[in-house]
Amino acid sequence: MILIRFLGWCLIVVASVAASAEAVLALTPGALPSPGLATGEVWTLLSGIPASALASPNHWMDMVAASVMTMPAWTAFALLGIVMVVLGRLRRRKHRHTGFI
């Protein structure tokens, strides 16, 4: 659980860096208004494989993946990081055995 929580915090840090990069790109003088840094672009930079190359057009999971790949990168990383932090924090409650029951 500690590893999942640590990876979640790492993803939140990556999301803040991606948001900062997107803000710097938005403040560049003379640049056209861009939609931002998409998750698909980050996927292509890290893996070298375009996100559209992995998809088959008729499966519902590919439509979900396509919608995630068009999201801003900071949003996707932040959501995944928050989910991992919450899942890493969940613990089973231990019931105490008392003699008063």
C-alpha positions in Angstrom: 0.0 0.0 0.0 2.9 2.3 0.7 4.2 1.8 -2.9 0.8 2.7 -4.4 0.5 5.8 -2.2 4.1 6.8 -3.2 3.4 6.4 -6.9 0.2 8.4 -6.5 2.1 11.3 -4.9 4.7 11.1 -7.8 1.8 11.4 -10.3 0.5 14.4 -8.4 3.9 16.0 -8.7 4.1 15.2 -12.4 0.6 16.8 -12.8 1.8 20.0 -11.2 4.8 20.1 -13.5 2.6 19.5 -16.5 0.2 22.3 -15.3 3.2 24.6 -15.0 4.4 23.7 -18.4 1.0 24.3 -19.9 0.9 27.7 -18.2 4.3 28.6 -19.6 3.1 27.6 -23.1 0.0 29.7 -22.7 2.1 32.8 -21.8 4.4 32.5 -24.8 4.1 35.7 -26.8 2.9 35.4 -30.4 1.8 31.7 -30.0 -1.6 30.6 -31.2 -4.0 29.6 -28.6 -3.3 25.9 -28.2 -5.5 23.3 -26.5 -2.6 22.6 -24.1 -0.5 19.6 -23.5 -2.6 16.5 -24.2 -2.1 13.2 -22.5 -1.7 11.5 -25.9 1.2 13.8 -26.6 2.9 12.9 -23.4 2.2 9.2 -24.1 3.9 9.5 -27.5 6.9 11.3 -26.0 7.4 8.7 -23.3 6.7 5.5 -25.2 7.5 6.5 -28.8 4.2 4.8 -29.9 1.3 7.1 -30.9 -1.8 6.5 -28.8 -3.9 6.0 -31.9 -1.8 3.0 -33.0 -3.0 0.9 -30.1 -6.7 1.3 -30.7 -9.2 -0.8 -32.5 -12.2 1.3 -33.6 -15.1 -0.9 -32.3 -14.3 -1.5 -28.7 -15.8 0.6 -25.9 -12.6 0.7 -24.0 -10.8 2.3 -26.9 -13.4 5.1 -26.8 -12.6 5.6 -23.1 -8.9 5.6 -23.8 -9.3 8.1 -26.7 -11.2 10.5 -24.4 -8.5 10.2 -21.8 -5.8 10.8 -24.4 -7.4 14.1 -25.4 -7.6 15.4 -21.9 -5.0 17.8 -20.7 -2.1 15.9 -19.2 -2.2 17.5 -15.8 -5.8 16.5 -15.4 -5.3 12.9 -16.3 -2.2 12.6 -14.1 -3.8 14.4 -11.1 -6.9 12.2 -11.3 -4.9 9.0 -11.4 -2.6 10.2 -8.6 -5.5 11.1 -6.3 -7.1 7.7 -6.9 -3.9 5.9 -6.2 -3.3 8.0 -3.0 -6.8 7.2 -1.8 -6.5 3.5 -2.6 -3.2 3.3 -0.9 -4.6 4.9 2.2 -7.5 2.5 2.6 -7.0 -0.1 5.3 -9.0 -2.8 6.8 -10.2 -2.1 10.2 -9.2 -4.4 13.0 -11.9 -5.2 15.4 -10.8 -5.3 19.0 -12.0 -8.2 21.0 -13.4 -7.1 24.4 -14.9 -9.0 27.2 -18.0 -6.7 27.4 -19.9 -8.1 24.4 
